[in-house]
Amino acid sequence: MLHTLDVIYILDFFRGKDKFLNKAKMAQSSYQHAIELAPGHSVIWTEYGNFVYMVHSFCSRLLKQETDTLSMERFEILETRKEEMLKIADQCFESANRICQTIEEPSIQHDERWLYQYMLGKVAEKKNQDPPVFLEHYTKVNYYIPYILFLIYIIYYIYIFICNI
């Protein structure tokens, strides 16, 4: 049974989370406006994708940690927001990747093709797509970062994947 102090603590806790989510929504509007102004700018798409993926992770963590104290309405709101952020992240990294592919020779300073593939792999995983789908994205990372780093990552990832079977 919840005591009055417990209820007050829970309300304060969620007010802080709501404050963060409201500010995130405002930042998201700013990213959307930036995309409208410069739709061919891969850095904006990348930053927007990273941001919405972070919000997705925040919602996911909150859903896992606070399952016992969430109302059904609040659970549905967070779940919807989480899925929406994942969908937007996918669109952002696909857009950044598409823009980068149209450039003959990307600038070394802004060549983040490895990141697009890595994040597309993470998004595919979160969407519970088949392993060949996300592993294909992770494999493409090999083209863009030094081979040894990629090999270390793949070995680690295969180990995690096998342990979860």
C-alpha positions as a Python dict, from the first residue, in 0.01 Angstrom:
ca = {
    (1, 'M'): (0, 0, 0),
    (2, 'L'): (129, 347, -90),
    (3, 'H'): (170, 609, 180),
    (4, 'T'): (117, 981, 121),
    (5, 'L'): (491, 1046, 107),
    (6, 'D'): (531, 771, -151),
    (7, 'V'): (263, 928, -369),
    (8, 'I'): (427, 1271, -337),
    (9, 'Y'): (765, 1120, -429),
    (10, 'I'): (616, 946, -734),
    (11, 'L'): (440, 1266, -849),
    (12, 'D'): (762, 1469, -812),
    (13, 'F'): (955, 1198, -995),
    (14, 'F'): (715, 1205, -1291),
    (15, 'R'): (701, 1585, -1299),
    (16, 'G'): (1076, 1581, -1361),
    (17, 'K'): (1036, 1322, -1635),
    (18, 'D'): (749, 1517, -1790),
    (19, 'K'): (961, 1831, -1785),
    (20, 'F'): (1235, 1649, -1974),
    (21, 'L'): (988, 1504, -2228),
    (22, 'N'): (827, 1845, -2283),
    (23, 'K'): (1166, 2005, -2345),
    (24, 'A'): (1253, 1716, -2576),
    (25, 'K'): (934, 1784, -2773),
    (26, 'M'): (1037, 2150, -2813),
    (27, 'A'): (1385, 2048, -2928),
    (28, 'Q'): (1229, 1802, -3170),
    (29, 'S'): (1025, 2087, -3323),
    (30, 'S'): (1347, 2282, -3369),
    (31, 'Y'): (1511, 1988, -3547),
    (32, 'Q'): (1206, 1949, -3771),
    (33, 'H'): (1225, 2317, -3862),
    (34, 'A'): (1598, 2286, -3934),
    (35, 'I'): (1526, 1990, -4164),
    (36, 'E'): (1266, 2197, -4349),
    (37, 'L'): (1523, 2473, -4399),
    (38, 'A'): (1808, 2244, -4507),
    (39, 'P'): (1672, 1903, -4612),
    (40, 'G'): (1998, 1810, -4786),
    (41, 'H'): (2222, 1864, -4482),
    (42, 'S'): (2330, 1523, -4351),
    (43, 'V'): (2471, 1660, -4023),
    (44, 'I'): (2128, 1794, -3922),
    (45, 'W'): (1967, 1459, -4004),
    (46, 'T'): (2238, 1282, -3802),
    (47, 'E'): (2201, 1506, -3497),
    (48, 'Y'): (1821, 1480, -3514),
    (49, 'G'): (1848, 1099, -3539),
    (50, 'N'): (2082, 1081, -3242),
    (51, 'F'): (1851, 1304, -3041),
    (52, 'V'): (1530, 1110, -3108),
    (53, 'Y'): (1711, 780, -3045),
    (54, 'M'): (1818, 916, -2706),
    (55, 'V'): (1455, 1011, -2629),
    (56, 'H'): (1351, 660, -2738),
    (57, 'S'): (1606, 513, -2495),
    (58, 'F'): (1485, 742, -2216),
    (59, 'C'): (1123, 631, -2264),
    (60, 'S'): (1227, 267, -2285),
    (61, 'R'): (1428, 290, -1964),
    (62, 'L'): (1144, 470, -1788),
    (63, 'L'): (897, 201, -1897),
    (64, 'K'): (1125, -72, -1763),
    (65, 'Q'): (1210, 96, -1434),
    (66, 'E'): (867, 232, -1347),
    (67, 'T'): (636, -45, -1469),
    (68, 'D'): (483, -95, -1124),
    (69, 'T'): (393, 271, -1069),
    (70, 'L'): (274, 370, -1417),
    (71, 'S'): (-95, 413, -1487),
    (72, 'M'): (-223, 245, -1801),
    (73, 'E'): (-270, 584, -1966),
    (74, 'R'): (85, 693, -1884),
    (75, 'F'): (221, 357, -2001),
    (76, 'E'): (44, 397, -2338),
    (77, 'I'): (172, 754, -2378),
    (78, 'L'): (532, 650, -2311),
    (79, 'E'): (507, 341, -2530),
    (80, 'T'): (366, 548, -2817),
    (81, 'R'): (635, 812, -2777),
    (82, 'K'): (905, 545, -2762),
    (83, 'E'): (788, 384, -3088),
    (84, 'E'): (743, 721, -3258),
    (85, 'M'): (1100, 823, -3168),
    (86, 'L'): (1237, 496, -3306),
    (87, 'K'): (1049, 547, -3632),
    (88, 'I'): (1184, 902, -3665),
    (89, 'A'): (1538, 786, -3585),
    (90, 'D'): (1512, 531, -3865),
    (91, 'Q'): (1395, 800, -4109),
    (92, 'C'): (1673, 1035, -4001),
    (93, 'F'): (1956, 787, -4047),
    (94, 'E'): (1809, 663, -4376),
    (95, 'S'): (1793, 1025, -4498),
    (96, 'A'): (2148, 1103, -4384),
    (97, 'N'): (2272, 785, -4553),
    (98, 'R'): (2087, 867, -4876),
    (99, 'I'): (2234, 1220, -4880),
    (100, 'C'): (2584, 1088, -4818),
    (101, 'Q'): (2550, 833, -5101),
    (102, 'T'): (2471, 1110, -5351),
    (103, 'I'): (2798, 1286, -5272),
    (104, 'E'): (3081, 1160, -5493),
    (105, 'E'): (3352, 1193, -5230),
    (106, 'P'): (3231, 1286, -4880),
    (107, 'S'): (3443, 1519, -4674),
    (108, 'I'): (3665, 1327, -4436),
    (109, 'Q'): (3550, 1559, -4157),
    (110, 'H'): (3182, 1476, -4208),
    (111, 'D'): (3199, 1116, -4323),
    (112, 'E'): (2974, 943, -4074),
    (113, 'R'): (2852, 664, -4298),
    (114, 'W'): (2967, 412, -4039),
    (115, 'L'): (2739, 581, -3784),
    (116, 'Y'): (2437, 569, -4017),
    (117, 'Q'): (2481, 197, -4067),
    (118, 'Y'): (2548, 133, -3699),
    (119, 'M'): (2237, 326, -3591),
    (120, 'L'): (2023, 166, -3864),
    (121, 'G'): (2135, -169, -3724),
    (122, 'K'): (2040, -66, -3371),
    (123, 'V'): (1700, 59, -3490),
    (124, 'A'): (1638, -263, -3684),
    (125, 'E'): (1723, -458, -3368),
    (126, 'K'): (1485, -252, -3155),
    (127, 'K'): (1212, -311, -3413),
    (128, 'N'): (1272, -685, -3369),
    (129, 'Q'): (1362, -733, -3732),
    (130, 'D'): (1529, -1058, -3834),
    (131, 'P'): (1900, -1085, -3744),
    (132, 'P'): (2013, -1081, -4110),
    (133, 'V'): (1860, -733, -4145),
    (134, 'F'): (2047, -569, -3859),
    (135, 'L'): (2362, -774, -3910),
    (136, 'E'): (2374, -649, -4270),
    (137, 'H'): (2385, -292, -4139),
    (138, 'Y'): (2655, -382, -3890),
    (139, 'T'): (2851, -553, -4165),
    (140, 'K'): (2841, -237, -4377),
    (141, 'V'): (3016, -54, -4093),
    (142, 'N'): (3324, -251, -4204),
    (143, 'Y'): (3357, -31, -4511),
    (144, 'Y'): (3382, 285, -4308),
    (145, 'I'): (3587, 217, -3994),
    (146, 'P'): (3916, 37, -3943),
    (147, 'Y'): (3876, -337, -3982),
    (148, 'I'): (4006, -436, -3639),
    (149, 'L'): (3755, -219, -3453),
    (150, 'F'): (3475, -366, -3656),
    (151, 'L'): (3598, -720, -3595),
    (152, 'I'): (3607, -663, -3220),
    (153, 'Y'): (3254, -525, -3229),
    (154, 'I'): (3116, -813, -3440),
    (155, 'I'): (3272, -1075, -3213),
    (156, 'Y'): (3120, -904, -2911),
    (157, 'Y'): (2783, -872, -3081),
    (158, 'I'): (2774, -1236, -3192),
    (159, 'Y'): (2859, -1338, -2836),
    (160, 'I'): (2567, -1129, -2700),
    (161, 'F'): (2334, -1266, -2970),
    (162, 'I'): (2428, -1629, -2897),
    (163, 'C'): (2391, -1581, -2521),
    (164, 'N'): (2033, -1456, -2573),
    (165, 'I'): (1924, -1762, -2772),
}
